[in-house]
Amino acid sequence: MTDFGRRTGGGDMLKAVYDPIIAAAIHRNVAGEIAGITNKATPTYTDLFLLEDSAAAYVKKRSNLKALQLRNLVDRGDPQSWDWNIANLTTDGNWHTLDATGIVPVYTTWVLLGVTITDDLVGSMIRFRKPGKVWVPTSPRVVTHVANKLNQQQVLVGVHPSARQIEYRATSTTITSIYIAVEGWFVDQTL
């Protein structure tokens, strides 16, 4: 009699070879085996992984990070300087582009900006928007409410996910100071 192509009974010379391999394998029909496998600290979007689906009696399935709709805020940590300031911004009342490709990863859909603005005029402002967005009233802004006083705010701005750019428009005046730092971002790997 044969069992999986090997002889059984007395004289089964291959049993000692096959049994340890079968015992160490990940089985399609055995639950709870993944917990003992080594963790990969920094997976990429295209890595395949095996999972046990808790919603389906822990049957084995495969997926990748891109398939998951991960939309968690990624904290940038503690940047050591401002990403943009008044010296590299244009304050002419028109929309301009901020390029964040060196700061945020691909698949970024939103950025959290820390913005400070100071001016000797009340009402000076800087607005932000996702490139191509038209309706201005929904664009987040930071405004000087008191002259010569620092106004600081966090704003959440949509980003073009492949270009990783945002647009800004600053009041057409000589603004004393504007500082902008990316504090974090939201990523959507389904794009």
Long-range contacts (C-beta under 8 A, 24 or more apart in sequence): 26-50, 26-60, 28-60, 31-57, 31-58, 31-59, 32-58, 45-107, 45-189, 65-189, 66-189, 66-190, 67-189, 67-190, 68-189, 68-190, 69-188, 69-189, 69-190, 70-187, 70-188, 70-189, 71-109, 71-186, 71-187, 71-188, 72-186, 72-187, 73-112, 73-184, 73-185, 73-186, 74-184, 74-185, 74-186, 74-187, 75-183, 75-184, 76-103, 76-182, 76-183, 76-184, 76-185, 79-181, 79-182, 79-183, 81-181, 82-179, 82-180, 82-181, 83-180, 83-181, 83-182, 84-178, 84-179, 84-180, 85-177, 85-178, 85-179, 85-180, 86-175, 86-176, 86-177, 86-178, 86-179, 89-126, 89-168, 89-170, 89-178, 89-180, 90-170, 91-170, 91-171, 91-172, 91-173, 91-174, 91-175, 91-178, 92-170, 92-172, 93-169, 93-170, 93-171, 93-172, 94-169, 95-129, 95-167, 95-168, 95-169, 96-167, 96-168, 96-169, 97-131, 97-165, 97-166, 97-167, 98-165, 98-166, 98-167, 98-168, 98-180, 99-164, 99-165, 100-159, 100-164, 100-165, 100-166, 100-182, 101-163, 101-164, 101-165, 103-164, 103-182, 104-159, 104-164, 104-182, 104-185, 105-185, 105-187, 106-161, 106-162, 106-164, 107-161, 107-187, 107-188, 107-189, 107-191, 108-159, 108-161, 108-164, 108-185, 108-186, 108-187, 109-158, 109-159, 109-161, 109-186, 109-187, 109-188, 109-191, 110-156, 110-157, 110-158, 110-159, 110-185, 110-186, 111-156, 111-157, 111-159, 111-166, 111-182, 111-184, 111-185, 111-186, 112-154, 112-155, 112-156, 112-182, 112-183, 112-184, 112-185, 112-186, 113-154, 113-155, 113-156, 113-157, 113-180, 113-181, 113-182, 113-183, 114-152, 114-153, 114-154, 114-180, 114-181, 114-182, 114-183, 115-142, 115-152, 115-153, 115-154, 115-155, 115-178, 115-179, 115-180, 116-142, 116-150, 116-151, 116-152, 116-153, 116-177, 116-178, 116-179, 117-142, 117-143, 117-144, 117-150, 117-151, 117-175, 117-177, 117-178, 117-179, 118-144, 118-148, 118-149, 118-150, 118-151, 118-175, 118-176, 118-177, 119-144, 119-147, 119-148, 119-173, 119-175, 119-176, 119-177, 120-147, 120-148, 120-176, 121-147, 121-173, 122-146, 122-147, 123-171, 124-170, 124-171, 124-173, 124-175, 125-170, 125-171, 126-168, 126-169, 126-170, 126-171, 126-175, 126-178, 127-168, 127-169, 127-170, 128-155, 128-157, 128-166, 128-167, 128-168, 129-157, 129-158, 129-166, 129-167, 129-168, 129-169, 130-157, 130-158, 130-159, 130-160, 130-166, 130-167, 131-160, 131-163, 131-165, 131-166, 131-167, 132-160, 133-158, 133-167, 148-176, 154-183, 159-185, 161-188, 161-191, 162-191
